[in-house]
Amino acid sequence: MGQITPFRDGLYFLDDGRVRQFLFLEENRALLLDTGFPDSHVRDMVRTLTDKPVQVVLTHGDRDHAGGLSEFGACWLHPADWDLIPGGIQLHELAAGDIFSCAGYHLEVIETPGHTPGSVAFLDREHRLLFSGDTVQKGGPIYMFGPHRDLDAYIATLEQMLPLARLADEILPCHSHCPIDPGYIQKDLEDALALRAGTLPHEKHPVFPCSIWHGKWTDFYY
């Protein structure tokens, strides 16, 4: 089972060493951002903390974020990523501006297409926290290869996210370092622009059908 780390009152990190989830916990219910890989055993981690009903909300539909859905049965997800979810899961639509609340946190949905068509981030304006999914990271790698990735859309998303750096004190990504400085929105944008221009050093990935591109701050698989 992965590691459970209290972060703030009512907010926990659940981490299996590959991908990170976020659990908001109050007396009678819980809110879970993402479910990890099928073998991340996220439900087991959740049940060590609460036996109350859990609402599952996904940052996007990739397998390392949606792999544990079968243990929960339902989730809220942007419909642009519904085709990434296997059958048997009850899907509920979320959209920009929706608010998901639990334990005194109020998570506003921010659409962030590029990594996947339906990627979203969540902004808590009161606590000044931005849950960035895979869109903003320090170090990475950020996966930008495969049929549902769109580098141009990803760059446009980062450009649109720049004002959020003034609304958050910390960014909480699902991979690599956490928390990170909001300045990484700008840093990832600069690296992504260099990636599109083909100016980053790179080498062929030893396993995946892509190259590893080394940004100044964050790497990409592209």
C-alpha positions in Angstrom: 0.0 0.0 0.0 1.2 3.5 -0.7 2.1 6.3 1.6 -0.6 8.5 3.3 0.6 12.0 4.2 -1.4 14.7 6.0 -0.9 18.0 4.3 -3.4 20.4 5.9 -6.5 20.0 8.0 -8.8 17.6 6.2 -6.5 17.1 3.2 -4.2 14.1 2.6 -1.8 13.0 -0.1 -2.0 9.4 -1.2 1.1 8.3 -3.1 2.3 5.0 -4.4 5.6 6.4 -5.6 4.4 6.7 -9.2 1.3 8.9 -9.0 -0.4 11.0 -6.3 -4.0 11.4 -5.3 -5.6 13.9 -2.9 -8.2 13.0 -0.3 -10.5 15.6 1.4 -12.0 14.2 4.5 -14.9 15.5 6.7 -17.0 13.7 9.3 -19.6 12.2 7.1 -18.1 12.1 3.6 -14.9 12.3 1.6 -13.8 13.7 -1.8 -11.1 12.0 -3.8 -9.1 13.5 -6.6 -8.0 10.6 -8.9 -7.8 6.8 -8.3 -4.2 5.8 -9.4 -3.2 2.7 -11.3 -5.3 -0.5 -10.9 -2.5 -1.7 -8.5 -2.2 1.5 -6.5 -4.7 0.2 -4.0 -6.1 3.7 -3.5 -9.4 2.5 -2.1 -7.4 0.6 0.6 -5.6 3.8 1.6 -8.9 5.7 1.7 -10.5 3.1 3.9 -7.7 3.3 6.4 -8.9 6.9 7.0 -12.7 6.7 6.5 -15.6 4.4 6.0 -17.9 7.2 4.8 -19.1 7.7 1.3 -16.5 8.9 -1.2 -17.1 11.1 -4.2 -14.5 10.6 -6.9 -13.5 13.4 -9.2 -10.8 12.9 -11.9 -8.3 15.4 -13.2 -8.3 13.4 -16.5 -8.9 9.9 -17.8 -5.4 8.4 -18.2 -4.9 4.9 -16.7 -2.7 6.1 -13.9 -5.4 8.4 -12.7 -8.5 6.3 -13.5 -7.2 2.8 -13.0 -8.8 2.3 -9.6 -12.3 3.4 -10.6 -13.6 -0.2 -10.6 -13.3 -0.1 -6.8 -15.5 3.0 -6.6 -17.9 2.5 -9.5 -18.6 6.2 -10.4 -16.7 9.4 -11.0 -17.0 13.0 -12.2 -14.9 13.7 -15.3 -14.8 16.1 -18.2 -16.8 14.4 -21.0 -13.9 14.9 -23.5 -12.1 12.1 -21.6 -15.1 9.8 -21.2 -13.8 7.6 -24.1 -10.7 6.8 -22.0 -12.8 5.1 -19.3 -13.6 1.4 -19.5 -17.2 0.2 -19.4 -19.1 -0.4 -16.2 -18.2 3.0 -14.6 -21.0 5.5 -14.0 -19.8 8.8 -15.4 -21.0 12.2 -14.3 -20.1 15.4 -16.3 -18.1 18.2 -14.9 -17.3 21.5 -16.6 -15.4 24.8 -16.2 -16.7 26.7 -13.2 -18.2 23.8 -11.3 -17.4 23.7 -7.6 -16.7 20.5 -5.6 -16.7 21.1 -1.8 -15.5 19.0 1.1 -13.8 19.7 4.5 -13.9 23.4 4.0 -12.2 23.3 0.6 -14.0 24.5 -2.5 -12.5 23.3 -5.7 -13.3 25.2 -8.9 -12.9 23.4 -12.2 -10.4 24.9 -14.6 -10.3 23.3 -18.1 -6.7 22.5 -19.1 -6.8 20.5 -22.4 -3.6 19.4 -24.0 -2.2 16.5 -22.0 -5.7 15.0 -22.6 -8.7 16.6 -24.2 -10.6 16.6 -20.9 -7.8 17.5 -18.5 -8.8 19.8 -15.7 -7.2 21.5 -12.7 -8.9 22.6 -9.5 -8.4 26.0 -7.8 -9.2 26.6 -4.2 -9.3 30.4 -4.0 -9.6 30.6 -0.2 -6.7 28.2 0.6 -4.8 29.5 -2.5 -4.1 25.9 -3.8 -4.0 24.8 -7.4 -4.4 21.0 -8.1 -2.8 20.8 -11.5 -3.2 17.1 -12.5 -0.4 16.4 -15.0 -0.5 19.8 -16.7 1.9 21.7 -14.4 4.9 19.8 -13.0 8.4 20.3 -11.7 10.8 17.8 -13.3 8.2 15.6 -14.9 8.2 13.8 -17.2 5.0 15.1 -18.8 3.6 12.7 -21.3 3.0 14.4 -24.6 3.0 11.4 -27.0 0.1 9.3 -28.1 -3.1 9.8 -30.0 -4.9 12.0 -27.5 -2.1 14.5 -26.7 -2.1 17.9 -28.3 1.0 20.1 -27.8 -0.5 23.2 -29.3 -3.5 22.9 -27.0 -1.2 22.3 -24.1 0.8 25.5 -24.8 -2.5 27.5 -25.1 -3.6 26.1 -21.8 -0.4 27.1 -20.0 -0.8 30.6 -21.5 -4.3 30.8 -20.2 -3.2 29.5 -16.8 -0.6 32.2 -16.2 -3.0 34.5 -14.2 -3.6 31.6 -11.8 -0.1 32.1 -10.5 -1.4 35.2 -8.7 -4.3 33.2 -7.2 -2.4 30.3 -5.7 0.5 30.1 -3.2 1.2 26.4 -4.0 0.6 24.0 -6.9 -0.1 20.4 -6.1 0.7 18.1 -9.1 0.0 14.4 -9.3 3.6 13.5 -10.2 7.1 14.4 -9.1 7.7 17.2 -6.6 4.8 18.4 -4.5 4.0 21.1 -3.6 5.7 23.4 -6.2 5.9 27.2 -6.7 3.2 28.7 -9.0 6.0 30.1 -11.1 6.2 26.6 -12.7 3.3 27.6 -15.0 5.6 30.0 -16.7 8.5 27.6 -16.6 6.6 24.7 -18.1 5.3 27.1 -20.8 8.8 28.1 -21.7 9.9 24.5 -21.9 6.9 23.5 -23.9 7.5 26.3 -26.4 11.1 25.1 -26.8 9.8 21.6 -27.2 7.6 22.7 -30.1 10.5 24.6 -31.6 12.6 21.5 -31.4 15.4 23.2 -29.5 15.5 21.0 -26.4 18.2 18.3 -26.1 16.7 14.8 -26.4 17.3 11.1 -26.9 15.1 8.1 -27.9 13.2 6.6 -25.0 14.4 3.0 -24.3 10.9 1.6 -24.2 8.2 4.0 -25.3 7.7 5.1 -28.9 8.9 8.6 -28.2 11.9 10.7 -27.2 12.8 12.2 -23.9 13.1 16.0 -24.3 15.0 17.7 -21.5 13.5 21.1 -20.6 15.3 23.6 -18.4 12.8 22.8 -15.6 10.7 19.9 -16.8 11.1 16.9 -19.1 8.7 15.7 -21.7 8.0 12.4 -23.4 7.2 13.5 -27.0 
